[in-house]
Amino acid sequence: MPVAPPAFAFADPPAPEKARKDRRVLRAVLRWTAATVVFAAVGTSATYGITEMKRTDVPGLATESDGRWEYPVLTRPPLPSGSPAPFADENTAGAHHADLRELVLPAPKGAKADKALRGEDGWLATEDFLTEFPSEEDSKELRQLLTDNGLRHIAARGWTVPDGTHTRIYLLQFDTAAVAEKLRFRGFGYHNRPPFAVRGAEGSVLDAGFRAASQVDDVDRSAYVESEPYGAEQIRHAYLGAADTIALVIQSRKGTAKAVPFQQTVVLQAQLLG
């Protein structure tokens, strides 16, 4: 039975020039029209498919048995009354007014939740986030960066699927989009190699297999993959920049970390934030 596409409440931000506005509105209409056709065609696969691209745009997404995970239907949490969307013209701070904890991608079907990432009342302590960066020097520098730039909250979720792939997602929220953007340049992406190595992935490089067609409007992305030799497990990770929020998505797996579920997870998380 066909499943309706994710009901997203956030609007694309209007551009300063009228011509650009018209192009973006047209693009948004075409994008969601295409997504609706795809959802109607593939039925239940709509709950976990990558909706921002054609299935042939990403290696491994051309067939039904491509390794995708079955995610629940994605719905953004409602905005508080009178609050603008993060990319609305009147939202000069670029703030996500919706509950950040509700913007973390839910676990796919069959996954076992990572209890260590539940935090207290859904908020994760900064020290728990910093365990992803084992270098004492990196951890110290990141802690200072987060403190100096007024980190507000960290929401997180993690899970392990039956094939052993372990996923961790962290959403870091700051006061304004300008602050988050500055931090993205300092240490959360925008580099050929990540400035701060995540746990077990000291040899990460830009993930050239992540197609540009999967880019979500208004969300910046830097994706990395651990290059060989990488030991007992391989790690993939990505940073997303969306208004006042920076997301870190990490997937690790014994042997090889598969590209398809990683790309799927990153794109869906970007859609929730974008």
N, C-alpha and C positions, 0 to 999 in steps of 0.2 A: 504494500500500500504506500503510495507517495507520502513523503513527509515534508511539511512546509519548511522553507529555509529559515535560518536563524532570524528572529525578530529583533533587529538592531534599532535602538532608539536614537543613537547619536548621528548627527548630520555631518556631512563633509563641510569644512570651513570655506566660506566664500573667498575668492581671490580678489585683489584690489582692483583689477581691471575688468570691465564688463565682458570683453571678449573671452577672457579667461574663465569668468563665471559661467558663461554659456557653455564653454567646452567642458567644464567640470560637471555641470548639471547633466549634460548629455552623456558624458562618460559614466556617471553614476547610474543613470537610468539604464543604459545599455548593459552595464555590469550586472545590476541586480536582475534585469530581465533575463540575461543569459544564465545567471545562477538559478533562477526559477525553472528555466527549461531543463537545466542539468538535474536539479532535484527531482523534477517530475519524471525524468527518464530513468534515473537509477534507483528510485524508491528508497529503501532503508539505508543505502549507502550515503544518502544525503546527510545523515546525522554525523558522519565523520569524514566526508570527503573534503578535499581542498576546493573551496568554492570560488576562489579568486582567480582560477586559471583553468585552461583546458587540461584534461588528464594527460595529454601527450606533451604538455609543456615541461614536465618534470620526469626525469628518468625513472622508470618503474611504475608510472601511473597510467599505463596504456591498457592494462587488463584488469579484470575483476580481482584476481588473486595476486595483488601487488603488495601485500603486507601492511595495508592500512589498518588502523585501529578503529574500533567502533566507539565513537564518542556519543554522549547524549546530545539531544538537540540543544543548541546554544542560544541563550537569551540574555541580553544585557539586563542588569538590574535597573529599576526605575530611578530616574533622577528626582531629588527632592523638589518639592513644589517651588517653581520660580527660578530654579537653577539652570544655567545654560549648559549645553554639551561642551566637552573640552575644546573642540575646535570651532565653536561658534564665534562669530565676530565680536560679540559683546563680552566674551570670556577672555579678557586681556591677560589674565594670569595663566591661561591654558590649564585650568584645574579640572581634574576628574572629581565631580561632586558626588557621583555614585559611590557606594561602599566598595572600597578597594578589594575587600575580601571576597566580594561577589564577582569580581572581574578576573579572578584566577581561573584558568582553564580547569574544568572538572576532569577527574580521572576517566579513562576509557573503560569499557565493559571488561570484566574479568581481572581488573587490576587490584593489587593489594595496597592499601593506603600506607604511606610512610608516616607513622605516628610522631616521629621526631620533628616533623615540620608543622605540626598543628599549632604550636605556640600557645600563648595564653589568650583566650577569647579570640583566637584566630589571628593574633598579631605575633610575629616572630621577633625574638630579641636580636639586636644587631650582632652580638657575639656569636649567635647560632649561624647567622648568614656568613660571617667571616670565616667560619670553619671550611668554607669552600675554597679558601685561599691559604694553603698551608705554609707558605713562606712567611716567616716572622716579620721580615721587612715589608713585604707586600701587605700583610694584614694590618700592620701598624699604620702604614701610609693610608690605606683605605679607610680605616677607622677614623683617622683624622679628617680625611676628605668628607666623609659622611657627617661628621660632627660639625665641621666648619660650614657646610652647606645646608645645615638644618634639615637632615633627614626626619621626616614625619612618622612614617609607618613602613613596615615590611609585612606584606602578606605572602604566604607561601603555601605550596602543596607539593606532595611527592607521592610516587607510587612505583610499583614493580609489576610488570606483566609476566605471564607464564614463561615467555622465552628468556626471562632474566634481565630484560632492559629496565634500567632504573632511571626514572625521570624526576627531576627537581625543578620547580618553577618558583622564582622569587619576583615579586613586584615591589619596587622601592619608590615611595612617593615623596616629592619635595614640594616646597611652597609654590613654585612657579615653573613654567615650562623653560624659562631662560636658565634657571639654576640647573635643571635636569640636562639641558643641552650642553651646558658648560662641562658638567661631569662626564657626559658621553665623550667629549673630546679628551678629557683628562685620563680616563681609565676604563671606560665601558664601551669599547668598540672604536670604529673609525681608524683602525690600524691594520696593517697586513698581518701582524702578530699581536695577540692581546697583550697589553702592557702588564697585566697581572694574571699569572697562570692559575687556572682553576685546579683543584685537587686532582692529581694524577694525569694532567694534560699539559705537561711542560712544553711539548713539541707541537703545539697547535698552529695551524696556518689557515688562511682564508679558505672557506669552503666554496671552491669554484663550481661545484655541482648544483648549487642552489640557484635556480633560474630566476632571472629578473622578472619573468612573467608572474611570479608568485608574490611580488611586492604589494603590500597593502597601502592604500593611499594614506598619507599623513603619518605613517609609522616608519621610522628609520630602522634599518636592520644591518647587523654585522654578524655573520655566521662563520664558525670555525670548526675544523675537524682535526683530530689528532693524526699526525703523519706517522708513517712507519719509520722505525720499529716502535710500537707502542705498548709492548708488554702483554700482560694477560688479558686486558680489556682495552677497548677503544672508547674515546670520549668525543662527543660532539657538543658544542654549546653555541648559543647565540644571544646577543644583546639586542633589545628592542627599545627604541626611544619613542614615546607617545605622550606629547604634551608634558605634564608635570611628573610623569612616571617612567622609570627605567625597569625593564624586565630582563631577567637572566633565565634562560632555559638550558638545562643540562640533561643530556642523555648518555648513559654509559652501559656497556654490555660486554660480557666476556666474549673474547674473539673479536667480532666486528660489530660496531654500532651501525644499525641499518639506516640508510639515508631516508627512506620513504616515511617511516613514522616520525622521524626527527623533523623533516620538512613539514609534514602535516601538523604536528604539534605546534611548531613555531608560527605557522601561518594562522592557525585557529586562535592562538593566543594574541597575535597581532590584530585579528579581526575584533576580538572583544575589546581591545584597547583603542582601536582606531576610529 
